[in-house]
């Protein structure tokens, strides 16, 4: 859901007392840019003000460079500081979605990470048998997409485990 859609959704929730009880969890994504961290904190405050308990609000640290894995508290200092001060959400520092080229390529491929991971096509064989440059380029693209998707899928599984342990 886009940020403006989320704002409208939360606004509507405020009109229906107790509507948050229909949801098991609220997973709020955060990226390291300051303005987006402020938006994340505002979303957390709004959910908490609606009566959502801290144990049901979870934050996912999104678009983190792999080499910054150990710097999450520094990159998201506003969120960690807010948690330390107010404890209005559940903090799992290991719930980190790493940047991965596959997320940009999914639109072009018109597939999901799961679909690419499940694709059993032997693109290496296709590459060996390809007669034209387009077929070769497609095979190479799909080989790299499968490798990227496997990494992303494992990362997403790890994030899920971290969020709901």
Residue pairs with C-beta under 8 A, 6 or more apart in sequence:
1 9
3 39
6 43
10 43
10 46
10 47
10 50
13 19
13 20
13 50
14 50
18 51
20 26
20 47
20 50
20 51
20 52
20 56
23 56
24 56
25 56
25 57
25 58
25 163
25 164
26 47
26 52
26 56
26 57
26 58
27 58
27 59
27 60
27 163
28 40
28 43
28 44
28 47
28 57
28 58
28 59
28 60
28 89
29 40
29 59
29 60
29 62
29 97
30 36
30 37
30 40
30 59
30 60
30 61
30 62
30 76
30 79
31 37
31 62
31 63
32 61
32 63
32 64
32 75
32 76
34 78
37 76
37 78
37 79
38 78
40 59
40 79
41 78
41 79
41 82
44 57
44 59
44 82
44 88
44 89
45 88
47 57
47 89
48 54
48 57
48 88
48 89
54 87
54 88
54 89
54 90
55 90
56 90
57 88
57 89
57 90
58 89
58 90
58 92
58 95
58 163
58 164
59 79
59 89
59 90
59 91
59 92
59 95
60 95
60 96
60 97
60 159
60 163
61 72
61 75
61 76
61 93
61 95
61 96
61 97
62 97
63 97
63 99
64 72
64 75
64 96
64 97
64 98
64 99
65 98
65 99
66 98
66 99
68 75
69 96
69 98
72 93
72 96
73 80
73 93
79 91
80 91
80 93
82 88
83 89
83 91
92 162
92 163
92 165
94 158
94 162
95 159
95 162
95 163
96 155
96 159
97 155
97 156
97 159
98 155
100 148
100 151
100 152
100 155
101 148
102 113
102 116
102 145
102 148
102 149
102 151
102 152
103 152
105 145
105 148
106 112
106 113
106 116
109 116
109 145
111 119
113 149
113 152
113 153
113 156
114 153
116 145
116 146
116 149
117 146
117 149
117 150
117 153
119 142
119 146
121 142
123 139
123 140
123 142
123 143
123 146
124 139
124 143
126 135
126 138
126 139
126 142
127 136
127 139
127 140
127 143
130 136
130 139
